[in-house]
């Protein structure tokens, strides 16, 4: 159990898809500053849980609170960031243009773009079209977008699947020190905390 103030509190969460119950009475909490990984086979409800935490999943029972607010509430829009399994970036824009586009939507300061470029080691690729990047670099761009605005909670859905071991280690080094909730099959490195 964490000694930190809870950043995420889930109590009795129930999610159904058709006649199937995907999550049945799930409860846990994640302390502020904790890094937590969800491990399990495909189809066990990891991504469903993450969507519940950001308020994009229809919930049939229980409660989900993030930073003391109901999941998906307006107050959380700039405080919580979510990187989906599918990369949510534009191929026909440069790395910098992608970041500028999303930064402006968030209303973040201009220097935020450079901060996340450096944080994700993309400064040297800032003027390249995203479609010309390797899969690993594209994942970094998507992560950089998620880091805009310095969110208090960062939720990542399989951020390193399909990446080579060196790049995977590089991305996990970036995550260190961030409050992260992620799904990742097969990763059990340092910094993980069970809940």
Buried (B, 14 or more C-beta within 10 A) or exposed (E): EBEEEBBBBBBEBBBBEEEEBBBBEBEEBBBBBBBBBBBEEEEBBBBBBBBBBBBEBEBBBBEBBBBEBEBBBEEBBBBBBBBBBEBBBBEEBBBBBBBBBBBEEBEBEEEBBEBBBEBBBBEEBBEBBBEEBEEBBBBBBBBBBBBBBBBBBBBBBBBBBEBEEEBBEBBBEBBEEBBBBBBBBEBEEEBBEEB
